[in-house]
Amino acid sequence: MIHKCYRYDPAAGAYSLQAMAVMRIGGVISIFAVGGLVAGLFLNERVRRRRRASRQSVSITRSTSNATIAGVSR
């Protein structure tokens, strides 16, 4: 980790922080985190819509079959 974030400066005789390298690494991590969040939310919404659609089609089928039975028995 020290080799990625710090660079040896011979003029100062010490290690100095490479701010741009740290920012790039942080930016890449942020992009993947936000992309993963958006993808997860998108997939969750697709699953919800499919479940909702299947429940509605089942309830519509049941209500039409009950109406037909009620109409015939009268």
N, C-alpha and C positions, 0 to 999 in steps of 0.2 A: 504494500500500500504506500509506503514512503517513497518508493521509486516512481510511482505514478503521479503523486501529488507534489512532490518536492524535487527541485533540481539543484545540483551543487553549483554554487557561484564561486569560481576561483578568486575573483576580485575581493569578495567579501569574506571568503574563507568559511562559508556556512551554506546550509541548504535554504533555498527560497521556495515559497509556495508558487506553483504554476496555476494561477487563477483560471486561465482559459481552459486548461485541461480539466480542472475540477468542474467548471461550468458546462463543458461539453458532456462529461459523464453524467452530471445531474440532469442536463437537458434530454439526453437519450433515455435515461431512466424515467423521466417525467412523461416523455412521449409514449413510451411503452405502457406506462401505468394508465394514462388517459385513454389510449387506444384500447387497452384491455377492459377498462370500465365501460366505454361506449359499446364495445362488442358484446360484453356480458349483458348490459341493459337491453340492447337490441334483440339478442336471442331470448331473453326473458319475456320481452313483449310479444315476440312471435309465438312462444309457447302459450302465453296467456290467451292470445287471440284464437289460436287453434282450439284450446280447451273451451273457450266461451262459445265458439261456433259449433262445436260438437254438442255441447249442452243444449243450445238453442234448437238444433236440428232434431235432437231427441225429444225435446218438449213439444215442438211443432208436430212431430209425427204422432206423439201420444195424444195431443189435443185434437188432431184431425181424426184419429181412429176413434176416440171417444165421442166426437160429434157425429160421426157416421153411424156408430152403434146406437146412439141416442135417437138419431133421425129415423133409423130403420125400425126401432122398437116402438115408435109412436104409432 
